[in-house]
Amino acid sequence: MNLDDAILQLISRQDVPDQFVLQSLLEEAGHTPSQSTLSRRLKKLSVQKVNGRYQRAEPPVAPV
């Protein structure tokens, strides 16, 4: 499983309150991203902190 898939899987299965926790969970899963790499991946995946936990933001729907 690649890093992006691992991030999305972790945030969908449990509440992840901050990058430190996410980084620790990723390390347990065999990934070792630096904090800056993790920040870039979260941005690319449209993952944002909402109500104290990370979740994927839905892209805006274009009017028809």
Residue pairs with C-beta under 8 A, 6 or more apart in sequence:
1 9
1 29
3 26
3 31
3 33
3 37
3 41
4 41
4 44
4 45
6 26
6 29
6 31
7 22
7 26
7 38
7 41
7 42
7 45
7 47
8 45
8 47
8 56
10 16
10 22
10 25
10 26
10 29
11 22
11 47
11 53
11 54
11 55
11 56
12 56
15 52
15 53
16 22
16 25
16 53
16 54
17 52
17 53
17 54
18 49
19 35
19 38
19 39
19 42
22 38
22 54
23 33
23 35
23 38
26 32
26 33
26 38
33 41
42 48
42 54
45 56
46 56
46 57
46 59
47 54
47 55
47 56
47 57
48 54
48 55
48 56
48 57
49 55
50 57
